[in-house]
Amino acid sequence: MTSPLTTPTSDGRWTPRLWGTLLVLCAAMFLDALDVSMVGVALPSIGADLGLSTSALQWIVSGYILGYGGLLLLGGRAADLLGRRQVFLVALGVFALASLLGGLVDSGPLLIASRFIKGLSAAFTAPAGLSIITTTFPEGTLRNRALAIYTTCGATGYSMGLVFSGLLTEASWRLTMLLPAPIALIALLVGLKLLPRTERERGQGGYDVPGAVLGTASMLLLVFTVVEAPEVGWGSARTVLSFAAVAILLAAFVAVERRSPSPLIRLGVLRSGPQVRAQLGALTFVGSYIGFQFLVTLYMQQLLGWSALHTALAFLPAGALVALSATKVGAVIDRFGTARLMVLGFALMVTGYVLFLRIDLDPVYAAVILPTMLLVGSGFALTFPSLNVQATNGVDEHEQGMVSGLLNTSVQVGGAIFLAVVTAVVTANAPERGDASPQAVLDSYRPGLLVVTLIALAGLLITLTGLRTRRERPSVVVATSTPKETERVAVRD
């Protein structure tokens, strides 16, 4: 249920309050992405100042991923059950406090703890924010435009985070931790005035406590295992047993969800082909991009000797292209549909990754790196908004938080899993210390870049299955939350 003050006017124009609502939600999305990208560049300074080992520095990044990826399913369902506005604002307040704490601590364990708390709060703001958009803007042109602006804010935040971190770290790494705090506080104060009030879901089944425990435990253990596997070994007893435990927890979770009257995830939504393609598309899309960004950063800084700021500026064309397309992508989705744009976006990214395989120790930026960034940026601008639109179309309002949490889980788990895979491939091909010439190091990166390309290619093949002939009328099949019937919702797939 949304406030009439935040619904579009009869002719489809957005009121100032509606714009304000969207900007508050975009600010949270921007901060999530900004926080992830800023920390990576600041790690060397943090380690030197706090005396942290390399393994401890890893957990400054992994702690955030663990909290974020592990609790997204719970965060999405909590938004539906407890009220989207309430969950979003409380979590945003926690994010601001954790940002302040992270900039003031003087020990590694406290910094890691603050990062975990920030990830935890983002696990609640992300699905709550997305579901506020999908329940405030009616399905179709208005929602497509809103989602396009919302998702591109995330890409812009990630790109700007690289630039900000390069500038702020020159003064102090603490500024990179503190910067999100005032932005989150302003967004919180504005959100208290503008965000629409929503009713809590009044399902007769109550709360799915066993499902929440099993779902959260399985996701936490999965992310933890994937993050730790490159360090302890993929074939080690610890890793194998952890994956086995994840499988057992997930099997128990599915069994509980099938019997629960008020499930954390209603498994019927996965009977929809477009929904499955959106989730798998998000998994491969983010997984390939995060792996690519990781390898390109190593290549530019370790082999080419570029500074953090120089590296960030090299990525800037991709981010700028995404930002400039924010208000246009919604109209493109209306005209061509999500399925075609997802295929085109993945094709552009695969082409960019293949082009980057030509890199050498003396690259011409305009001939290799810039075209790759423009192709990847174009693919990002088309694919990410389309994934969000397709995942939320045809879903009942009271389940928007659940689907939003599921989509964000695919994003985070995909990034964690495929980054670990790419890292393992590069490590396996790393030269011996005595033969660690620049060319040998570059050669060890190529298999990782090939894996990134194959991940994106898998996403392209998945999305290709969603194409229909022009004579067919596309539709999304969504299983309803009552009886065992299905409802056909005519939307552009």
C-alpha positions in Angstrom: 0.0 0.0 0.0 1.6 3.3 -1.0 0.9 6.9 -0.1 -1.2 8.9 -2.6 1.4 11.7 -2.2 4.0 9.5 -3.9 2.0 8.0 -6.8 2.4 9.4 -10.3 -0.2 11.8 -11.6 -3.0 10.7 -13.9 -0.9 11.7 -17.0 2.1 9.8 -15.8 4.2 12.8 -14.7 6.2 12.4 -11.5 5.5 14.8 -8.7 8.4 16.5 -6.8 7.7 14.2 -3.8 7.9 11.1 -6.1 11.3 12.3 -7.4 12.4 12.9 -3.8 11.4 9.4 -2.9 13.4 7.9 -5.8 16.5 10.0 -4.9 16.5 8.7 -1.3 16.4 5.1 -2.6 19.0 5.9 -5.2 21.3 7.4 -2.5 21.2 4.1 -0.6 22.0 2.1 -3.7 24.8 4.6 -4.5 26.3 4.2 -1.1 26.3 0.4 -1.2 28.3 0.4 -4.5 30.5 3.4 -3.4 31.5 1.6 -0.2 32.5 -1.6 -1.9 34.7 0.1 -4.5 36.4 2.7 -2.2 37.8 0.1 0.3 39.9 -1.8 -2.2 42.2 1.1 -3.0 42.6 2.0 0.6 43.7 -1.4 1.8 47.5 -0.9 1.6 47.2 2.3 3.7 44.9 0.5 6.2 47.4 -2.3 6.6 50.3 0.0 7.1 48.5 2.1 9.7 46.9 -0.7 11.7 49.7 -3.3 11.2 47.4 -5.8 9.6 48.5 -8.9 7.6 47.3 -9.7 4.1 44.8 -12.2 5.4 43.4 -9.7 7.9 43.1 -7.1 5.1 41.1 -9.6 3.0 38.5 -9.7 5.7 37.9 -6.0 5.6 36.4 -6.7 2.1 35.1 -10.2 2.9 33.4 -9.1 6.1 31.2 -6.8 4.1 30.4 -9.5 1.5 29.6 -12.0 4.2 27.1 -9.8 6.0 25.6 -8.6 2.7 25.3 -11.9 0.8 24.4 -14.0 3.8 21.4 -12.0 5.0 19.8 -10.8 1.8 17.1 -13.5 1.8 16.1 -12.6 5.3 16.3 -8.9 4.5 14.0 -9.2 1.5 11.3 -11.2 3.5 11.6 -8.8 6.5 10.7 -5.9 4.2 7.5 -7.7 3.3 6.6 -8.7 6.8 7.7 -5.7 8.9 7.1 -2.9 6.4 9.4 -1.7 3.7 9.7 1.8 4.9 10.5 0.8 8.5 13.1 -1.8 7.5 14.8 0.6 5.0 15.1 3.5 7.4 16.3 1.4 10.4 18.9 -0.3 8.2 20.1 3.0 6.7 20.6 4.4 10.2 22.7 1.4 11.2 24.7 1.8 8.0 25.5 5.5 9.0 26.6 4.5 12.5 28.7 1.6 11.2 30.4 4.0 8.7 31.2 6.4 11.6 32.6 3.6 13.7 34.7 2.3 10.8 36.4 5.7 10.4 37.2 6.0 14.1 38.4 2.6 15.2 42.1 1.9 15.9 42.2 -1.9 15.6 41.7 -4.5 12.8 39.0 -6.6 14.5 36.8 -3.6 15.2 37.2 -2.4 11.6 36.3 -5.8 10.3 33.3 -5.9 12.7 32.1 -2.5 11.4 32.4 -3.8 7.9 30.3 -6.8 8.7 27.6 -4.6 10.3 27.6 -2.4 7.2 27.1 -5.4 5.0 24.3 -6.6 7.2 22.5 -3.3 7.0 22.9 -3.2 3.2 21.3 -6.6 3.1 18.2 -5.0 4.4 18.3 -1.6 2.6 18.9 -3.1 -0.9 15.8 -5.4 -1.1 13.6 -2.9 0.9 14.6 -0.1 -1.5 14.0 -2.1 -4.6 10.6 -3.3 -3.4 9.6 0.3 -2.4 10.2 1.2 -6.1 8.3 -1.7 -7.5 5.3 -1.1 -5.2 5.3 2.7 -5.7 5.7 2.7 -9.5 3.1 0.7 -11.5 4.4 -2.0 -13.7 5.3 -0.8 -17.2 6.8 2.4 -18.5 6.9 4.3 -15.1 8.5 1.4 -13.3 11.0 0.7 -16.1 12.2 4.3 -16.0 12.5 4.3 -12.2 14.4 1.0 -12.1 16.7 2.2 -14.9 17.6 5.3 -12.8 17.9 3.3 -9.6 20.2 0.6 -11.0 22.5 3.0 -12.9 23.0 4.9 -9.6 24.7 1.7 -8.3 27.1 1.6 -11.3 27.8 5.3 -10.9 28.5 4.8 -7.2 31.0 2.0 -8.0 32.8 4.1 -10.6 32.9 7.2 -8.5 34.1 5.2 -5.5 37.3 4.3 -7.3 37.9 8.0 -8.0 37.0 9.2 -4.5 39.2 6.5 -2.9 42.2 7.5 -5.0 41.7 11.2 -3.8 40.8 10.6 -0.2 43.4 7.9 0.5 46.1 10.5 -0.3 44.9 12.4 2.8 43.8 9.5 5.1 42.2 6.1 4.6 39.8 7.0 7.4 38.1 9.5 5.1 37.0 6.6 2.8 35.3 5.0 5.7 33.7 8.2 7.0 32.4 9.6 3.7 29.2 7.4 3.5 28.1 8.5 7.0 26.9 12.0 6.3 25.3 11.0 3.0 23.5 8.1 4.7 22.3 10.5 7.5 21.0 13.1 5.0 19.2 10.3 3.1 17.7 9.0 6.4 16.3 12.4 7.4 14.8 13.1 4.0 13.5 9.5 3.8 11.6 10.1 7.1 9.6 12.8 5.4 9.2 11.3 1.9 9.1 7.5 1.9 5.6 6.1 1.5 4.2 4.3 4.5 3.4 0.6 3.9 1.4 -1.9 5.8 2.9 -5.1 7.2 1.9 -8.3 5.5 -0.9 -9.9 7.5 -0.5 -13.5 6.4 -2.2 -16.2 8.4 0.9 -18.4 8.4 2.9 -16.2 10.7 6.7 -16.0 10.5 8.8 -18.7 8.9 11.4 -18.9 11.7 12.9 -22.3 10.7 13.2 -21.1 7.1 14.9 -17.8 8.2 17.4 -19.7 10.3 18.2 -22.3 7.6 18.3 -19.8 4.7 20.5 -17.3 6.6 22.8 -20.1 7.8 23.2 -21.6 4.4 24.0 -18.3 2.7 26.4 -17.2 5.4 28.2 -20.5 5.2 28.3 -20.5 1.4 29.8 -17.0 1.2 32.2 -17.8 4.0 33.4 -21.0 2.3 33.8 -19.4 -1.1 35.8 -16.4 0.4 38.1 -18.8 2.4 38.6 -21.4 -0.3 41.4 -19.7 -2.2 43.3 -19.3 1.1 42.8 -22.8 2.6 42.6 -24.7 -0.8 39.6 -25.8 -2.9 40.4 -29.4 -2.3 41.1 -29.2 1.4 39.0 -31.2 3.9 37.7 -27.9 5.4 36.4 -26.6 2.1 34.8 -29.9 1.0 33.1 -30.4 4.4 31.9 -26.8 4.3 30.3 -27.2 0.8 28.7 -30.5 2.0 27.2 -28.6 5.0 25.9 -25.9 2.6 24.2 -28.6 0.5 22.6 -30.1 3.6 21.4 -26.8 4.9 20.0 -25.8 1.5 18.2 -29.2 1.1 16.7 -28.7 4.6 15.7 -25.1 3.6 13.9 -26.3 0.5 12.0 -28.9 2.5 10.9 -26.4 5.1 9.9 -23.8 2.4 7.7 -26.4 0.6 5.7 -27.0 3.8 5.7 -23.6 5.4 2.4 -21.6 5.2 4.4 -18.4 5.1 7.8 -19.2 3.4 10.8 -17.1 3.4 11.0 -17.8 -0.4 7.9 -19.1 -2.1 9.5 -21.6 -4.5 6.6 -21.2 -6.9 8.1 -18.0 -8.3 10.9 -20.1 -9.7 8.5 -21.9 -12.0 8.6 -18.8 -14.2 11.2 -19.0 -17.0 11.8 -15.3 -17.1 12.4 -15.2 -13.3 14.9 -18.0 -13.5 16.7 -16.3 -16.4 16.8 -13.1 -14.5 18.4 -14.8 -11.4 20.9 -16.8 -13.4 21.6 -13.7 -15.6 22.4 -11.6 -12.5 24.7 -14.4 -11.2 26.8 -14.5 -14.3 26.6 -10.8 -15.2 28.0 -9.6 -11.8 30.3 -12.6 -11.5 32.0 -11.8 -14.8 32.3 -8.1 -14.2 33.7 -8.4 -10.7 36.3 -10.9 -11.9 37.2 -8.5 -14.8 37.5 -5.5 -12.6 39.8 -7.4 -10.2 42.1 -8.6 -12.9 42.2 -5.2 -14.7 43.1 -3.5 -11.5 46.0 -5.9 -10.9 47.2 -5.5 -14.5 47.1 -1.7 -14.4 48.7 -1.2 -10.9 51.1 -4.1 -10.7 52.3 -4.5 -14.3 51.8 -1.1 -15.8 52.7 0.8 -12.6 49.7 3.0 -12.7 48.5 4.9 -9.6 45.2 4.1 -7.9 43.8 7.4 -9.3 45.1 6.6 -12.8 43.5 3.2 -12.6 40.2 4.7 -11.4 40.2 7.2 -14.3 40.7 4.3 -16.8 37.4 2.7 -15.6 35.6 6.1 -15.6 34.4 6.0 -19.3 32.4 2.8 -18.5 30.8 4.4 -15.4 30.1 7.7 -17.1 28.4 5.9 -20.0 26.1 4.1 -17.5 25.3 7.3 -15.7 24.5 9.2 -18.8 22.1 6.5 -19.9 20.1 6.4 -16.6 17.1 8.4 -17.8 17.0 6.8 -21.3 17.2 3.0 -20.7 13.7 2.8 -19.4 12.3 4.0 -22.7 14.5 1.5 -24.5 13.2 -1.3 -22.3 9.6 -0.2 -23.1 10.3 -0.4 -26.9 12.4 -3.6 -27.2 11.7 -5.6 -24.0 14.0 -7.0 -21.4 14.9 -10.2 -23.2 16.4 -8.5 -26.3 18.3 -6.0 -24.2 19.8 -8.6 -21.9 21.0 -10.6 -24.9 22.5 -7.5 -26.5 24.1 -6.4 -23.2 25.7 -9.7 -22.6 26.9 -9.8 -26.3 28.6 -6.4 -25.8 30.3 -7.5 -22.6 31.6 -10.7 -24.2 33.0 -8.7 -27.1 34.7 -6.3 -24.7 36.2 -9.1 -22.7 37.5 -10.8 -25.8 39.0 -7.6 -27.0 40.9 -7.2 -23.7 42.6 -10.5 -24.2 44.9 -8.6 -26.6 46.6 -6.7 -23.8 50.4 -6.6 -23.5 53.0 -4.8 -21.4 52.8 -1.6 -23.5 49.1 -1.1 -24.3 47.7 1.7 -26.4 44.8 2.9 -24.2 42.7 4.2 -27.1 43.1 1.0 -29.1 42.5 -1.7 -26.5 41.5 -0.4 -23.0 39.1 2.4 -24.0 37.1 0.3 -26.5 36.8 -2.4 -23.9 35.5 0.0 -21.2 33.0 1.5 -23.6 31.7 -2.0 -24.7 31.5 -3.2 -21.1 29.8 0.1 -20.0 27.2 -0.2 -22.8 26.5 -3.8 -21.8 26.2 -2.8 -18.1 23.8 0.0 -19.0 21.5 -2.4 -20.9 21.7 -5.5 -18.9 21.5 -4.5 -15.2 18.3 -2.5 -15.4 16.7 -5.2 -17.6 17.5 -7.9 -15.1 15.8 -5.9 -12.3 12.8 -5.2 -14.5 12.4 -8.8 -15.5 12.8 -10.1 -12.0 10.1 -7.9 -10.5 7.5 -7.9 -13.3 4.5 -10.1 -12.8 5.1 -10.5 -9.0 2.4 -9.7 -6.4 3.0 -6.6 -4.4 3.3 -8.5 -1.1 6.1 -10.6 -2.5 8.2 -7.8 -4.1 10.6 -7.7 -1.1 11.1 -11.5 -1.3 12.0 -11.4 -5.1 14.2 -8.3 -4.5 16.1 -10.2 -1.8 16.5 -13.2 -4.1 17.8 -11.0 -7.0 20.3 -9.2 -4.7 21.4 -12.6 -3.3 22.1 -13.8 -6.9 24.2 -10.6 -7.4 26.3 -11.0 -4.3 26.7 -14.7 -4.4 27.6 -14.6 -8.1 30.2 -11.9 -7.4 31.7 -13.9 -4.5 31.8 -17.3 -6.2 33.1 -16.3 -9.6 35.7 -13.9 -8.1 37.0 -16.8 -6.1 37.1 -19.0 -9.2 39.0 -16.4 -11.2 41.4 -15.8 -8.3 42.0 -19.6 -8.1 42.7 -19.8 -11.9 45.2 -17.0 -11.7 46.9 -18.4 -8.7 47.2 -21.8 -10.3 49.0 -20.3 -13.3 51.1 -17.9 -11.3 54.9 -18.1 -12.1 57.4 -19.4 -9.7 59.2 -16.6 -7.7 62.4 -17.1 -9.7 60.5 -16.6 -13.0 58.2 -13.8 -12.0 59.0 -11.6 -14.9 56.3 -9.1 -16.0 55.5 -11.2 -19.1 55.1 -14.3 -17.0 52.8 -12.5 -14.6 50.8 -11.2 -17.6 50.5 -14.7 -19.0 49.1 -15.9 -15.7 46.3 -13.3 -16.0 45.1 -14.5 -19.4 43.5 -17.8 -18.2 41.6 -15.7 -15.6 40.4 -13.3 -18.4 39.4 -16.3 -20.4 37.3 -17.6 -17.5 35.6 -14.1 -17.2 34.7 -14.3 -20.9 33.3 -17.8 -20.5 31.2 -16.7 -17.5 29.7 -13.9 -19.6 29.2 -16.2 -22.5 27.2 -18.6 -20.3 25.0 -15.6 -19.3 24.5 -14.8 -23.0 23.5 -18.4 -23.8 21.0 -18.3 -20.8 19.4 -15.1 -21.9 19.2 -16.3 -25.5 16.7 -18.9 -24.4 14.3 -16.1 -23.5 13.9 -14.8 -27.1 10.7 -15.5 -28.8 9.6 -15.2 -32.4 7.8 -11.9 -33.2 4.6 -13.7 -33.9 4.5 -15.1 -30.3 3.1 -12.9 -27.6 5.7 -12.8 -24.7 4.4 -13.6 -21.2 5.6 -14.3 -17.8 4.2 -17.2 -15.9 4.0 -16.5 -12.2 2.7 -19.0 -9.7 0.3 -17.4 -7.4 0.6 -17.6 -3.6 -2.8 -19.2 -3.2 -3.8 -22.7 -4.6 -1.6 -24.4 -7.1 -2.6 -22.4 -10.1 -0.6 -20.1 -12.3 -1.4 -16.7 -13.5 -0.3 -15.4 -16.9 0.8 -11.8 -16.7 1.2 -10.1 -20.1 4.5 -8.2 -19.8 7.5 -7.7 -22.0 10.0 -10.5 -21.2 
